[in-house]
Structure formats: C-alpha cells, structure tokens
Amino acid sequence: MWSVIKSVLAAFFGVQRDQQRREDFEHGKPVSFIIVGIAMAMLLVALVALIATLAAG
C-alpha cells in the first residue's frame, strides 16, 4: 500500500519516473490507485479550505 501512496503522490506533483509509471500499470491494481487518488484529492481540498479559513481570520 505504501508504494501506491508514494506513486500517487509522485503523480500529483508530476515527478514520477517513467519506469515507475510503467511498473504501476503492469503490476498495480487500478482500484487501489483510484481509491488512493480520490482520498489524496479530498485531503488536498480540505487542506486548502482549512488554510483559506485560517487566513480569512
């Protein structure tokens, strides 16, 4: 599971190596990448909302 999280984070930042991307597509399960990707996106939105709320005072 850690490799899926690491891979999704690298993809979010656009720094994933081509070799790692190919390995993910060959050996990874799409469902796990989708679930982790959705969770990371929701976490990112919540973090941005929290920062905006704190900045507004």
N, C-alpha and C positions, 0 to 999 in steps of 0.2 A: 504494500500500500504506500510506503514511503516513496518508492520510485515513481508511482503515479502522481503523487502530490508534487514531487520535485519536477517532474516532466511538465505538469500543468503550469506550475509557477514559471518555469523557463519559457513556456509558450506565451504566457501572459505578458512577460517582459520582452519577448521577441529575441531571446538569446539562445534558443535551443539549437544544439548541433544537428546537422543533417543525419549523422549516423544514429543519434539517439532517437530522432523522429522516425527513421526507418525501422528501428528496433521496436518502438512503441506500436507501429502499425502492424508489424509482423507477429509480435508475441503478446501484445496487450489486448485486454477486453474493452471494447468500445463503451460498454455501460459504465465501467469504473471511471473512465476518463470523463464521460458526460456528467456523472454524479459529482465528481470532484470539481469539475469546471463550473457547474452551477453553484455549488457551495462556495467556491472561491469568489465568484462574481457577486453573490449575495453578501459575502463578507466585505468585499470591496465597497459595495454600495452603502452598507451600514457604516463602514468606517468613514467614508466621505460625508455621509449625513451627520455623523457624530462630530466630525471636525467643523462642519458648517454650523451646526447648532452651538458649539462651544465658541466659535469665532463671532457669532451674532450677539452673544452676550447673554 
